[in-house]
């Protein structure tokens, strides 16, 4: 394996890697061949830092990474790399403490991206995308998510035009 090894956004030097237990080193080397996302590795390191076992940390990171962060591994392949059955992996992922930890990792990842998503949504709304305008107003809490238009009318563009006019006056 060439160094520095990247686990997430952090580089791991050889000395740090060699301080890991031999079984964990081998496990990481096997996993590194599958293009797992930085999100997976960040979750793995966070859970190992919280004293989860190698298997539990990997399973929690797997859960938190979502489909896009799992590389080319299927659930069955991942279970095989852990040395357990798919059924055992599913049971492990259903453990309340691990579910809570994985959800916390997901929420952290999501919260880091909210400003970028809000910005993209606002730019799309400015271009007149009616669905984006509605979602923008809901997100900005200008309207309630349950708010509806009158039958046969779509007032979201009118609301956007009014907001633009008010902004221009300021």
C-alpha positions in Angstrom: 0.0 0.0 0.0 1.3 3.4 -0.8 1.3 6.2 1.7 0.0 8.6 2.7 -3.3 6.7 2.9 -6.4 8.9 2.6 -9.2 8.1 4.9 -11.8 10.7 4.3 -10.2 14.1 3.8 -7.4 13.3 6.2 -4.1 11.7 5.2 -2.8 8.9 7.4 1.0 8.5 7.4 2.6 5.1 7.6 3.6 5.5 11.3 0.0 6.3 12.3 -1.3 3.4 10.2 1.2 1.0 11.7 0.0 1.9 15.2 -3.3 0.3 14.4 -3.9 -3.3 15.4 -2.8 -5.7 12.6 -6.3 -6.9 12.0 -7.6 -3.4 11.5 -4.7 -2.6 9.1 -5.6 -5.6 7.0 -9.3 -4.7 7.1 -8.6 -1.1 5.9 -6.3 -2.4 3.2 -9.1 -4.7 1.9 -11.7 -1.9 2.0 -9.4 0.6 0.3 -9.7 -1.3 -2.9 -13.4 -0.5 -3.3 -13.5 3.3 -3.8 -15.4 4.1 -0.6 -16.1 7.8 -0.3 -14.4 10.2 2.1 -17.7 10.3 3.9 -17.4 6.6 4.7 -13.9 7.0 6.0 -14.7 10.1 8.1 -17.6 8.1 9.7 -15.3 5.1 10.3 -12.7 7.2 12.0 -15.3 9.1 14.1 -16.8 5.8 15.3 -13.5 4.2 16.0 -12.6 7.3 18.0 -15.8 6.7 20.0 -14.4 3.2 20.8 -16.7 1.2 18.5 -15.2 -2.1 17.3 -13.8 -2.2 13.8 -16.9 -4.1 12.5 -19.3 -1.8 14.3 -17.5 1.3 13.1 -17.4 0.1 9.6 -21.1 -0.9 9.7 -22.1 2.5 11.1 -20.0 4.3 8.5 -21.6 2.2 5.8 -25.1 3.1 7.1 -24.2 6.8 7.3 -22.4 7.0 3.9 -25.6 6.2 2.0 -25.6 4.5 -1.4 -23.4 7.1 -3.1 -20.6 6.7 -0.5 -20.4 2.9 -0.5 -18.3 2.5 -3.7 -19.0 -0.6 -5.7 -19.8 -2.8 -2.7 -23.2 -4.4 -2.3 -24.5 -5.1 1.2 -23.6 -8.8 0.8 -20.1 -7.9 -0.4 -19.6 -5.6 2.5 -20.8 -8.2 5.0 -18.3 -10.6 3.5 -15.5 -8.2 4.0 -16.6 -7.8 7.6 -16.5 -11.6 7.9 -20.2 -11.8 8.8 -23.4 -12.8 7.0 -25.7 -10.3 5.4 -28.3 -11.1 8.0 -25.8 -10.4 10.8 -24.9 -7.1 9.2 -28.6 -6.2 9.1 -29.0 -7.1 12.7 -25.9 -5.0 13.6 -27.3 -2.0 11.7 -30.6 -2.3 13.7 -28.8 -2.0 17.1 -30.2 1.3 18.6 -26.8 2.7 19.7 -25.3 2.1 16.2 -28.4 3.5 14.5 -28.1 6.7 16.7 -24.4 7.1 16.0 -24.9 6.6 12.2 -27.8 9.1 12.2 -25.7 11.6 14.0 -23.0 11.2 11.3 -25.6 11.7 8.6 -27.0 14.8 10.3 -23.6 16.3 10.7 -22.9 15.7 7.0 -26.3 17.2 6.0 -25.9 20.2 8.2 -22.6 21.0 6.7 -24.3 21.2 3.3 -27.4 23.2 4.1 -25.9 26.6 3.1 -24.8 25.4 -0.3 -28.2 23.7 -0.9 -30.0 26.9 0.2 -27.9 29.0 -2.1 -28.5 26.7 -5.1 -32.3 26.6 -4.4 -32.3 30.4 -4.2 -30.5 30.7 -7.5 -33.0 28.3 -9.1 -35.9 30.2 -7.6 -34.5 33.5 -9.0 -34.6 32.0 -12.5 -38.3 31.5 -12.1 -38.6 27.7 -11.3 -42.0 27.6 -9.7 -41.3 24.5 -7.6 -38.0 26.1 -6.4 -39.8 29.3 -5.5 -42.4 27.4 -3.4 -39.7 25.4 -1.7 -37.6 28.5 -1.1 -40.5 30.2 0.6 -41.1 27.1 2.7 -37.5 26.8 3.6 -37.3 30.5 4.5 -40.5 30.0 6.5 -42.3 32.7 4.6 -45.1 30.3 3.9 -46.1 27.0 5.6 -45.3 23.8 3.9 -49.0 22.9 3.9 -50.0 26.1 2.1 -51.8 25.6 -1.1 -52.9 27.7 -4.0 -56.4 28.5 -5.0 -57.9 26.1 -7.5 -56.6 26.6 -10.9 -54.1 29.3 -9.9 -50.4 29.2 -9.2 -49.5 32.2 -7.0 -45.8 31.2 -6.5 -44.5 33.2 -9.5 -46.6 36.2 -8.4 -45.0 35.9 -4.9 -41.5 35.8 -6.5 -42.2 38.9 -8.6 -43.5 40.7 -5.6 -40.4 39.8 -3.6 -38.2 41.0 -6.5 -40.1 44.3 -6.7 -39.7 44.8 -2.9 -36.0 44.0 -3.1 -35.6 46.5 -6.0 -37.3 49.3 -4.0 -34.8 48.8 -1.1 
